[in-house]
Amino acid sequence: MIKVFLITVTIIALLIYFLPSVIVYNKNRRCFWLIFLLNLFLGWTILVWFVCLIMAFTNKQRVRR
């Protein structure tokens, strides 16, 4: 029972941690890799996580040709 709880909490925590990257990916934004790498390596600093979240909502959409 505790094992299932820990796995569930871990999955939810990872989804919250990578939320800016998920938003950028779903909105098809230009700088997905930049935000993903910043989030991966510096997202734990909270400040960078919020910067990535703001970038995810304000960055322009990728042009499709």
Secondary structure, DSSP 8 states (H G I E B T S, - for coil): -HHHHHHHHHHHHHHHHTHHHHHHHHTTBTTHHHHHHHHHHHGGGSHHHHHHHHHHHHS-B----
